[in-house]
Amino acid sequence: MDKKTSQCGCNANPEQIDESRRRLLASSGVSLAAATAAVTTGMTGAAGAATDEAEALYADPEIGGLPEVDMEIEPGRTALVIVDPQVDFLSEKGVSWGVVGESVTEQQTVDNIEKLFAAAKSVDMPVFISPHYYYPQDHKWKFEGTLEKTMHSIKMFDRESALNVDNFDGSGADWMPQYKQYINDGKTVICSPHKIYGPAQNDLNLQMRKQGIDKVILGGMSANLCVQAHLYEMLELGYEVAVVRDATAGAKVPEGDGYLAALINYRMVANGVWWTDDAVTRIQKSA
């Protein structure tokens, strides 16, 4: 299935991504000299389709070495799960845009997630959101991993309290504006927040099991962190999971390309690795 060709709507350009990446890496203690090597290589313009170089880099092998498997959508048993569809990950205004913006733009992630929302809602497929929030008490942790430290230092997903939504609207922790019509429709299940990467500490599994779900179409942010951790946890819990490969994206930093790292692992462990257009067609035909 070919990649979609519509615009992602994130209004980014290489200069914005460069500037944002430098601010983020500087605030996280990474040298700007080291960051230079990772800055916007191959960008061709604002929010367009993937570059030829990107498509080649992430192409599936012509001849695979692993068995082919796939997942069938079954109404009543299948749900769409979107991880972290939030401003701090997916908007040029978000605090992480400096490291994820290039990948979000290449994969057209913003539009692709919306396509999944619209398709699921059109056939009344259950939709679950696994969000990421940090409250003041989370900034008092005694130890952190590398990216935990980064997220805390740049105040990613910060909320004032678990008991109110003061200053939430339009913040980095808020949903992307174009997704609100789907998430705030009174039907979508918004789970309690996960705190690091996976859903082990939130109620996603409980909420899905209570609705008889055992198959998942998975997308959201970011590819090698929260999405991959959700994939692994759900597989361990006995779900079938198909990941939508262009409805996610990853950080590009001197240490490596998070999207490529995730894609390799998706191919090895998921029950399906789909393009968005393929996923939408499957969802629509499942009605």
N, C-alpha and C positions, 0 to 999 in steps of 0.2 A: 504494500500500500504506500503510495507516494505521500510525502509530507504535505500538509496543507500549505497554501500559499497566501492567505490573507494576512493583513497587518496585525501585529500584536497589540497596538494601541498604547504602548508604554512610553512613546515620545522621547526615547533616549537617543543620544548620539555618542560617538566615540569619546568626544571631549568630556561630556558629562560623566561617562563611566570612568574615564581616567581620573578625573578630579575626585569623584566619590570614592573610588578604590584607594586613592592615596590618603584621603582623610581617614578612612576606616583602618587601613593598615598602620597608619601613624598612631592612631589612638590605641591600637592593640599592641604596640611595641615592635612592629615589624619594620625593618628599614625600607625607606623609599627606594633606595638603590636596588634592593632585592626585588621590590615590587615591579620595577620597571620592566623586567622581562616578561611579566604576565599581563601587560596592559594592552587590551583591545586588539590583539593581533587578528587580522583578517576581517575586521568590521568594514562593511561597505556602505553604511548609511543608517538612517534612523529606523529602527524597529522593523527591518525587512525580513525576508526569508533567510534561511541559513545560507552562509557562504558555501561555495563549492568546496572549499577546504574543510569546512565543518562537516558537510555531508559525507565527504570522503573519510574523514577521521572517524566518524561514528557509524559508518556503514556496517551492516551485518556481513559476516564472511560469506563469500560465494559458496563455499563448501564447508558446512559445519562439521564439527567433530563430536557433537553430543546428540543424544536422541531428541527428536522433535516431540514436544507435548503441547497441549492447548487446553483452554478452559471453555466450557459451554455455559452460556448464560441461562439460568433457569429462573423464571419469574417466581417470586415469593421466597427464593433462597439466595438471590444475588443482590448486592448493594454497591453503590458508589461510595467510596471513602476518599475524602480530600483532606490532606494534611496541610496545615498552616497556610491557608489562602489569604494571607495577611499583607498589609501595606509594607511592613519592614522587609519582606522578602521579594515582593513582586512589583513594587512601584519604584520609579527613579527617585521618589521622595523618601524611600525607606533607607534605614541606616546600613543595610547590607548590600545596597545596590552596587557599590564599588567593586565587590567581588563576585556577585551573582548576575549582574546586569548583562554582561556579554552573553552568558549562557541562556538566560531568560529570553533575550532578543533572538539569538540563533534558533532556539527551539520554538519560538512563538508561544511560550508557555501560558501567558496571560489569556490569550484568545482560546487556546486549546482547553484550558480548565473550564472556561465558560461554555465551550461546546459540550463538554461532558455534563455539566450542570443542566444545560437546556435539554439534552437528549434524555437524561435520567428523569427529569420532571415531566417530559412529554409522554412517558410510558408509566408514570407513577412508580418508578423504581425508588426504593428507600435510599436516602442520602444521609451520610454521617460526616460530621466535621470533627477532626481531632486537632484542636488549636494549641497554640504555645503561648502561655502567659507567664510573666514573672511579676511577683508581688514583692513588697519591701523585705519580707522575711527571707526571700530567696537570695537576696544580696548579702546575707549574713553567713552563707555557707563557708565552712572552714577549709574546703579544698575544691578545686575545679580542674576539669580537663581543659585542653587547649582552647577548644571552641566555646566551651562554657565560659571561660574567662573572657573570650572575645565578646560574646553576646552580652555578658554582664557589663563589661566596660563601656560598650556603646549604647547601653540601655535598650537593647532589643526586646520587643514584646512587653515592655514595662507597662504595668497598670498600677493605679494608686492603692487598690485594695481588692481583695477577693469578694468583698461584700457590697461594692458599688461600682458604677461605671462612670464615675466622674472623669471628664476629659478623655473618655474612650473614643467617642465619635471622631473619626478623622485622624486618630493617632496611628502610630506604627503598629499597634496591636490590633487595630480594627481590620475588618474585612476589606478587600479591594472593593471599591464602589460598585463596579459592574456585577459583583457577585451577590450583593445584598438582596436583590429581588428573589434569588433562589434560596439563600440561607435563612432569610428572615420571613419565610412564607408560612411559618407555623407548623410545617411538616418535617423540615430538616432537623435531625437530631444533632445538637451541639453538645459534644461530650465535655467532660471536665478536662482541664488542661494537662497535657504531658509536660514534663519538666526538663528533660534532657533531650532524648531523641525518640525513644520508642514509647508505646502505649502501655507499658507495664504498670505505670502509676496512675493511669486514668481509667475511665469506665467504658472505653470503646468496646472491649470484648463483651462486657455485660450487656450493654445496650444492643449489640448485634445479636447475641444469643437469645435475648428476650424477644426478638422479632423473627427468630428462626433463620437467621442469615448464616450461611456457611461458605459463601462464595463472594469474593470481593474484587471490584475493579478499582485500582488504586492510582491516585495521582496527587499532585501537590508539591510542596517544597520541604527540604531540598533533597536532591537526588540521592546523594551518598550518606546523608545524615538521617533526618527524620523519616523520609519515605523508605529508605532501605531498612531502617530499624523497625518500622511498622510492618514491612514485608516479612522480615525474619520472625518477629513475634507472632504474627498471625499464622504463618506456616507452622510454627511450633505448637500453636493452639488448635491446629487441625483445619484451618480454612484453606480453600483454594484461592489463589491470588493471581490476577493478571495485572501487570503494571503497564500503565500507558506512558510510553517512553518519552513522548514529546509534550506531555502534560506535567513535566517536572524540569528541573534545571539544577546546576550545581555551581559551587564556587570555583573560580580559577585563580590560583595563588601560586607563588613560587614553589610551594611544596607539591603541586600537582593539580590535575583537572578532576574535580569531584564528580562531574557528570560522567566522564569516561569510566572512572572507577566504579560508579554505580551501575552503569549499563553492562559492564562485564559481569558483575554479580547478578544482575537481573536475569541475564541469559542463562546463568548456571543454576539458579534456584527457583525462579518464578514458574507458575503454571501457564503463563502466557506473557509475552512481551508484545504489546500492540501499539500501532500508531493511533493517534486520536481519531482520524477519519474512519479507520477500521472499527475502533471501539464504538463510535457513534452509530455506524451501520449495524453492528451487532446488537446494540441496545434497542434501536428502532425495530429491528426484525424480531426481537424477543417478545414484543407486545402481543 
